[in-house]
Amino acid sequence: MPIVSSDIQYRMSGGAGNSNPDASLGGAESSTSFTANAVFDDVSSAEATAGSTEYRCFYVHNNHATLTLQSAKIWIQTQTPSGDTDIAIALGGEGLNGTAETVANENTAPSGETFSQPSSFAGGLSLGNLAPGDRYPVWVRRTVNAGAAGANDSWTISVRGDTNP
């Protein structure tokens, strides 16, 4: 049976039992999956007025029992609809099956990661080959511009690769 989208999971960081997106600030992979729109809290009026940059770390996890996801890439399929906010991603410098560094709080950037906004598979960030059970740390940064208007932001991250026939 081929790898299907449900085999590729986005799991929080923050330790094996972490189920709180606010605590997904690096460290060990959690067994809890999440959806992109639930990883950040709502922007408060104070944050919208002053502006804010926040970070979260998650793992791309191949949960298929036997197949490797080959030449996998990750990208931002849908950017936020608001002109006052945006999402950017960076691969964790620890690489395949590494444990992401832990940052002090959601306003602290991870050390050494380079954030970008790839918007297609062709321009996506390379995860390489993810064998069954492999994981790759990924950081996401949400930027809210000072004076932002209220918005119900949503965004989508995608991973795709190949499998042997």
Disulfide bonds with the S-S distance in Angstrom:
none
